[in-house]
Amino acid sequence: MELDENSRVIPLHRHPLGFIETFCHLGADQEALLKGTGLLPAMFDMQDVHISYRQLQRLLRNGIHLCDRPGLGVLAGMHFGWSFWGPVGYVVHSSPSLKDAGEAFRRYMVTSQPYFSAHAARPNAYMDADSRIVEPIDYTTGSDDDPPMRTFIREWRLAVTLRVWDLCGNKSVADPSIHVRLDFPKPADTSPYELLPCDSLTFGCDEFSISAHMDYVLKRFRPLRKRAYERIVRECEEELARTPQQVGFSDRVRWHIRGHFRPNLDLNTVARELRMTPRSLSRRLAMEDTSFRRLLHEVRMEIASHQLRHSQLEVEDIAALAGFSCGSSLRRAVKQWSGITVSQMREMQE
């Protein structure tokens, strides 16, 4: 969706209140924190109050100024409460695996941050040749012209994401280690980074990412919490369905395909998982000028293209991951999809 800085679409009781609590915890005076934002303490107890992106940005700038210190974004991310993510925040205590938790956050974050919908369905993590799954953290922040803001957001996302990985990863596997690579020099004060729940932290790298063995990410555990997790996901789906039509039905189906993707995924399976008949799902997609087959192919190509650009896996392995019968089939699909060869795509960098 196109960014309208003045449109009031961000729920106050989600991220904005989370940042207010966090900055006050870190020493900010509440009155000074709210200055120029148009927010009043009386709004905190009101229902269905929404603020604009511009108001949120002003709130963050005030907090960064009032709490100025090294690693502020890390400190904020380590304190930020899960309740400020809405229902999806509670999947950290019940998700069957880290993969399930990560996909739930990507899918339902739009209810807290509507402008995230443009990025939610895009592939992000990839599997590398050493059986480790890598998640780049350097998403666009929209604040390239404001270095303190960009640094704060990147650090905050790093801390929050690491907390999810720490809480939701399967620590019973042979290799439960989490490694972080940062694309900036080692700072003079590293104490905030020492709070991060990871096994290694390397500065001065060519990427900003988190990685762990695939078993840590994919292997399910906590079976007795399955019912609680399923209930939370139903609540998230119901909330997503109530959001304004900024999120179309085809977007929701795409997110589901992406979040539950496997090589043999088909229309009947997705319809059943969405509690619909295949005919109803196809009809609703047709109303938005698309089809299940088209969405599935798009997701397959996005996954394959992302893996080709980022991982060191062989083409045959990527073909299997993305649901193609063989490497040759993937090569033809890439050429038709992008107009370039697999070799040329592998040389590309996002």
C-alpha positions as CSV (number, residue, x, y, z in Angstrom):
1,M,0.0,0.0,0.0
2,E,1.1,3.5,-0.7
3,L,2.5,5.4,2.3
4,D,0.3,8.3,3.5
5,E,2.1,9.9,6.4
6,N,-1.0,11.6,7.6
7,S,-3.5,8.7,7.4
8,R,-4.5,7.4,10.9
9,V,-4.1,3.7,10.3
10,I,-1.7,2.6,13.1
11,P,-3.4,1.3,16.3
12,L,-2.3,3.4,19.2
13,H,-2.5,0.4,21.6
14,R,0.0,-1.6,19.6
15,H,3.5,-0.4,18.7
16,P,3.0,3.2,19.7
17,L,2.1,2.4,23.3
18,G,4.9,-0.2,23.3
19,F,7.4,2.5,22.4
20,I,5.9,4.9,25.0
21,E,6.3,2.3,27.7
22,T,9.8,1.4,26.5
23,F,11.1,4.9,26.3
24,C,9.7,5.8,29.7
25,H,11.3,2.7,31.1
26,L,14.6,3.9,29.7
27,G,14.2,7.3,31.4
28,A,12.2,9.5,29.2
29,D,9.7,12.0,30.7
30,Q,6.3,11.1,29.3
31,E,5.2,14.7,28.8
32,A,8.4,15.5,26.8
33,L,8.0,12.2,24.9
34,L,4.5,13.1,23.7
35,K,5.4,16.7,22.8
36,G,4.4,17.5,19.2
37,T,2.8,14.1,18.6
38,G,-0.8,15.1,19.2
39,L,-1.1,12.3,21.7
40,L,-2.5,12.7,25.2
41,P,-2.4,10.3,28.1
42,A,-6.2,10.2,28.2
43,M,-6.1,8.4,24.8
44,F,-4.2,5.4,26.3
45,D,-7.4,3.9,27.7
46,M,-9.6,4.7,24.8
47,Q,-10.6,2.0,22.3
48,D,-9.8,2.0,18.6
49,V,-7.6,5.0,18.6
50,H,-5.4,5.2,15.5
51,I,-2.5,7.5,14.8
52,S,-0.6,8.4,11.7
53,Y,2.9,7.4,10.5
54,R,4.0,11.0,11.0
55,Q,2.9,10.9,14.6
56,L,4.7,7.6,15.2
57,Q,7.8,9.0,13.6
58,R,7.7,12.1,15.8
59,L,7.2,9.9,18.9
60,L,10.3,7.8,17.9
61,R,12.4,10.9,17.3
62,N,11.5,12.3,20.7
63,G,12.4,9.0,22.3
64,I,15.7,8.7,20.5
65,H,16.6,12.3,21.6
66,L,15.4,11.9,25.2
67,C,17.1,8.4,25.7
68,D,20.2,9.0,23.6
69,R,22.8,6.4,24.3
70,P,24.8,3.7,22.5
71,G,22.7,0.7,21.4
72,L,19.4,2.4,22.2
73,G,17.5,0.3,19.6
74,V,18.9,-2.9,21.2
75,L,17.8,-1.8,24.7
76,A,14.4,-0.9,23.4
77,G,14.0,-4.1,21.5
78,M,15.0,-6.2,24.6
79,H,12.3,-4.4,26.7
80,F,9.5,-4.2,24.2
81,G,6.5,-6.2,25.5
82,W,4.9,-9.0,23.4
83,S,1.4,-7.7,24.2
84,F,2.0,-4.7,22.0
85,W,2.0,-7.0,18.9
86,G,-1.6,-7.9,19.6
87,P,-2.6,-11.6,19.6
88,V,0.4,-12.6,17.4
89,G,2.7,-11.6,20.2
90,Y,1.6,-14.6,22.2
91,V,2.8,-17.1,19.6
92,V,6.3,-16.8,21.2
93,H,5.0,-18.9,24.1
94,S,3.1,-21.5,22.1
95,S,4.3,-21.9,18.5
96,P,5.3,-25.4,17.4
97,S,8.5,-24.2,15.8
98,L,10.6,-21.1,15.1
99,K,9.4,-21.3,11.5
100,D,5.7,-21.2,12.6
101,A,6.4,-18.2,14.8
102,G,8.3,-16.3,12.2
103,E,5.6,-16.8,9.6
104,A,2.9,-15.8,12.0
105,F,4.7,-12.6,12.8
106,R,5.2,-11.8,9.1
107,R,1.6,-12.5,8.3
108,Y,-0.1,-10.7,11.1
109,M,2.2,-7.8,11.8
110,V,0.1,-5.8,9.3
111,T,-2.5,-5.5,12.1
112,S,0.0,-3.5,14.1
113,Q,1.9,-1.8,11.2
114,P,-0.4,-1.6,8.1
115,Y,2.5,-0.3,5.9
116,F,4.3,-3.6,6.5
117,S,1.9,-5.4,4.1
118,A,4.0,-4.4,1.1
119,H,6.8,-6.6,2.4
120,A,5.1,-9.3,4.3
121,A,4.7,-11.8,1.5
122,R,8.2,-11.4,0.1
123,P,10.8,-14.1,0.8
124,N,13.3,-13.1,3.4
125,A,15.2,-16.0,5.0
126,Y,17.1,-18.5,2.9
127,M,18.8,-21.9,3.4
128,D,22.5,-22.0,2.9
129,A,24.7,-24.8,1.8
130,D,25.9,-25.6,5.4
131,S,22.3,-26.5,6.4
132,R,21.9,-23.2,8.2
133,I,18.9,-20.9,7.7
134,V,19.9,-17.2,7.4
135,E,17.5,-14.3,8.0
136,P,18.7,-10.9,6.8
137,I,17.5,-8.2,9.3
138,D,18.3,-5.2,7.1
139,Y,14.7,-4.6,5.9
140,T,14.0,-1.1,4.4
141,T,13.3,1.4,7.2
142,G,12.1,4.3,5.1
143,S,14.5,6.5,7.1
144,D,17.7,6.5,5.0
145,D,17.7,10.3,5.3
146,D,17.6,10.1,9.1
147,P,20.6,8.1,10.3
148,P,19.7,8.1,14.0
149,M,16.2,6.8,13.2
150,R,17.5,4.2,10.8
151,T,20.1,2.9,13.3
152,F,17.4,2.7,16.0
153,I,15.0,0.8,13.9
154,R,17.6,-1.7,12.7
155,E,18.8,-2.3,16.2
156,W,15.3,-2.7,17.5
157,R,14.4,-5.2,14.8
158,L,17.6,-7.1,15.5
159,A,16.8,-7.4,19.3
160,V,13.1,-8.3,18.8
161,T,13.9,-10.9,16.1
162,L,16.6,-12.5,18.2
163,R,14.2,-12.8,21.1
164,V,11.8,-14.6,18.9
165,W,14.5,-16.9,17.7
166,D,15.6,-17.6,21.3
167,L,12.1,-18.3,22.6
168,C,10.8,-20.3,19.7
169,G,13.8,-22.3,18.4
170,N,14.1,-26.0,19.2
171,K,17.0,-26.1,21.7
172,S,17.0,-29.9,22.0
173,V,18.6,-30.3,18.5
174,A,22.3,-31.2,18.1
175,D,23.2,-27.6,17.2
176,P,21.1,-25.0,18.9
177,S,23.5,-22.1,18.4
178,I,22.4,-18.7,17.0
179,H,24.9,-16.5,15.2
180,V,24.7,-12.8,14.3
181,R,26.6,-10.9,11.7
182,L,26.5,-7.1,11.8
183,D,27.5,-4.8,8.9
184,F,29.1,-2.0,10.9
185,P,32.4,-1.7,12.9
186,K,32.6,-2.8,16.5
187,P,31.5,0.1,18.6
188,A,33.4,1.5,21.6
189,D,30.6,0.4,24.0
190,T,29.4,-3.2,23.2
191,S,27.5,-3.7,26.5
192,P,24.0,-3.3,24.9
193,Y,24.9,-6.0,22.4
194,E,26.1,-8.4,25.1
195,L,22.4,-8.5,26.2
196,L,21.4,-10.2,22.9
197,P,20.4,-13.9,23.2
198,C,22.9,-15.3,20.7
199,D,26.0,-17.5,20.7
200,S,28.2,-15.3,18.6
201,L,28.2,-11.7,17.5
202,T,30.5,-10.6,14.7
203,F,31.0,-6.9,13.7
204,G,32.3,-5.6,10.4
205,C,30.6,-8.1,8.2
206,D,29.2,-7.8,4.7
207,E,25.7,-8.5,5.9
208,F,23.2,-7.8,8.8
209,S,21.8,-11.2,9.6
210,I,20.9,-14.0,12.1
211,S,21.5,-17.7,11.3
212,A,20.9,-21.1,12.9
213,H,20.9,-24.7,11.9
214,M,17.8,-25.8,10.0
215,D,16.8,-28.2,12.7
216,Y,16.7,-25.4,15.3
217,V,14.4,-23.5,13.0
218,L,12.2,-26.2,11.5
219,K,11.8,-29.0,13.9
220,R,8.6,-28.8,15.9
221,F,8.4,-29.2,19.7
222,R,6.1,-28.1,22.5
223,P,3.3,-30.4,21.3
224,L,1.1,-29.8,24.4
225,R,0.8,-26.2,23.4
226,K,-0.7,-26.9,20.0
227,R,-4.3,-26.1,21.0
228,A,-3.3,-22.7,22.4
229,Y,-1.3,-21.9,19.3
230,E,-4.2,-22.8,17.0
231,R,-6.5,-20.6,19.0
232,I,-4.1,-17.6,18.8
233,V,-3.8,-18.1,15.0
234,R,-7.6,-18.2,14.7
235,E,-7.9,-14.9,16.6
236,C,-5.2,-13.4,14.3
237,E,-7.1,-14.5,11.2
238,E,-10.3,-13.0,12.5
239,E,-8.6,-9.8,13.3
240,L,-6.9,-9.7,9.9
241,A,-10.3,-10.3,8.2
242,R,-11.7,-7.2,10.1
243,T,-9.0,-4.9,8.9
244,P,-9.9,-2.3,6.3
245,Q,-9.6,-3.4,2.7
246,Q,-6.0,-2.3,2.5
247,V,-5.4,-6.1,2.7
248,G,-7.2,-8.0,-0.1
249,F,-8.3,-11.6,-0.1
250,S,-5.6,-12.5,-2.6
251,D,-3.0,-11.0,-0.3
252,R,-4.2,-13.2,2.6
253,V,-4.1,-16.3,0.4
254,R,-0.6,-15.4,-0.8
255,W,0.6,-15.0,2.7
256,H,-0.9,-18.4,3.6
257,I,0.8,-20.1,0.7
258,R,4.1,-18.5,1.6
259,G,3.8,-19.3,5.3
260,H,2.7,-22.9,4.7
261,F,4.6,-23.6,1.5
262,R,5.8,-27.1,0.7
263,P,6.5,-28.6,-2.7
264,N,3.2,-30.5,-3.0
265,L,0.9,-27.7,-1.7
266,D,-2.4,-27.7,-3.7
267,L,-5.7,-25.8,-3.9
268,N,-7.6,-28.4,-1.8
269,T,-5.1,-28.3,1.0
270,V,-5.1,-24.5,1.2
271,A,-8.9,-24.2,1.0
272,R,-9.2,-26.7,3.9
273,E,-6.6,-24.8,5.9
274,L,-8.5,-21.6,5.3
275,R,-11.8,-23.3,6.2
276,M,-13.3,-22.8,2.7
277,T,-14.3,-24.9,-0.2
278,P,-11.9,-25.0,-3.1
279,R,-14.7,-23.6,-5.3
280,S,-15.3,-20.6,-2.9
281,L,-11.6,-19.9,-2.7
282,S,-11.2,-19.9,-6.5
283,R,-14.3,-17.7,-7.0
284,R,-13.1,-15.1,-4.5
285,L,-9.6,-15.0,-6.1
286,A,-11.2,-14.6,-9.5
287,M,-13.1,-11.5,-8.2
288,E,-9.6,-10.0,-7.7
289,D,-8.4,-11.1,-11.2
290,T,-6.1,-13.8,-10.0
291,S,-6.1,-17.6,-9.4
292,F,-4.6,-20.1,-6.9
293,R,-2.4,-21.5,-9.6
294,R,-1.0,-18.0,-10.4
295,L,-0.4,-17.2,-6.7
296,L,1.3,-20.5,-6.1
297,H,3.6,-20.1,-9.1
298,E,4.5,-16.5,-8.0
299,V,5.4,-17.8,-4.6
300,R,7.5,-20.6,-6.1
301,M,9.3,-18.2,-8.3
302,E,9.9,-15.8,-5.5
303,I,11.3,-18.5,-3.3
304,A,13.5,-19.9,-6.0
305,S,14.8,-16.4,-7.1
306,H,15.5,-15.5,-3.5
307,Q,17.5,-18.7,-2.9
308,L,19.4,-18.3,-6.2
309,R,20.5,-14.8,-5.3
310,H,21.4,-15.4,-1.7
311,S,22.3,-19.1,-1.0
312,Q,25.1,-21.4,-2.1
313,L,22.7,-24.3,-2.7
314,E,23.0,-26.2,-5.9
315,V,20.3,-25.5,-8.6
316,E,18.9,-29.0,-8.2
317,D,18.4,-28.5,-4.4
318,I,16.7,-25.1,-5.0
319,A,14.4,-26.7,-7.5
320,A,13.4,-29.3,-5.0
321,L,12.8,-26.7,-2.3
322,A,10.6,-24.6,-4.6
323,G,8.6,-27.5,-5.9
324,F,10.0,-28.0,-9.4
325,S,10.6,-31.4,-10.8
326,C,14.2,-30.9,-11.7
327,G,16.9,-28.2,-12.2
328,S,16.1,-28.0,-15.9
329,S,12.5,-27.2,-15.1
330,L,13.6,-24.4,-12.8
331,R,16.0,-23.0,-15.3
332,R,13.2,-22.7,-17.9
333,A,10.9,-21.2,-15.4
334,V,13.4,-18.6,-14.3
335,K,14.1,-17.6,-17.9
336,Q,10.3,-17.2,-18.6
337,W,9.7,-15.4,-15.2
338,S,12.6,-12.9,-15.3
339,G,14.1,-12.9,-18.8
340,I,17.5,-13.8,-17.5
341,T,19.3,-17.1,-16.9
342,V,19.9,-18.9,-13.6
343,S,23.6,-18.0,-13.8
344,Q,22.8,-14.3,-14.3
345,M,20.4,-14.4,-11.4
346,R,23.0,-15.9,-9.1
347,E,25.3,-13.0,-9.9
348,M,22.6,-10.5,-8.8
349,Q,22.5,-8.9,-5.3
350,E,19.4,-7.2,-3.9
